[in-house]
Amino acid sequence: MEITWLGDNALLLKGRETKVLLDPAYRAVGAAQGAAEIVVSAGGDNVLRPTQGPQVIARQGEYELRGVSVRGIATSTGTVFVTEVDEVSVCDFGELPGPLNVEALDAIGTIDVLAVSLNQGSAARAVEVAALVSQLQPSVLIPVGFQASGDESLGQLGDFAKEMGLAQVSPQAKLTLAGSPGISDETRVVVLETRH
């Protein structure tokens, strides 16, 4: 599976047979009609049998579409989605729900990739993301929801990099995973370049 960051909080998951768009900005849903067969986005309504365009999952529940498994899990502040494509599970938080209770942690289960918004790089958000990583222990963490700097500085990634103990950040165009990376003692942070 290939993961590409489309800006804002949106990620495109390209599986062997299906493309899934996670957490697109509202304006991107229409544009997704040609980019993905499935759109997973908190808020709005499910569209499981569209007359045209992608299938949309926006509510709590369990779904199997085109070989993709999606679980919408209730938290104290909304819905968190875990999407499995080509045996890789991706948990998309977008906005953080605060500390997770035991029921939510159990429902989320073991995840391979955690995507979470940095909320434009605030120091408080960096601490919240580090706490979430500690709770979920994903193999890979992908930060989204920040403005990339146009120079060599870390820009909005500065506080996050410091909190996560990153000496340097080298953005890459995409992340490719051939199946689940498995359980790891340390979470690998992958910063992606924005692809519009």
Order of alpha helices (4+ residues) and beta strands (2+ residues): beta-beta-beta-alpha-beta-beta-beta-beta-beta-beta-alpha-beta-alpha-beta-alpha-beta-beta
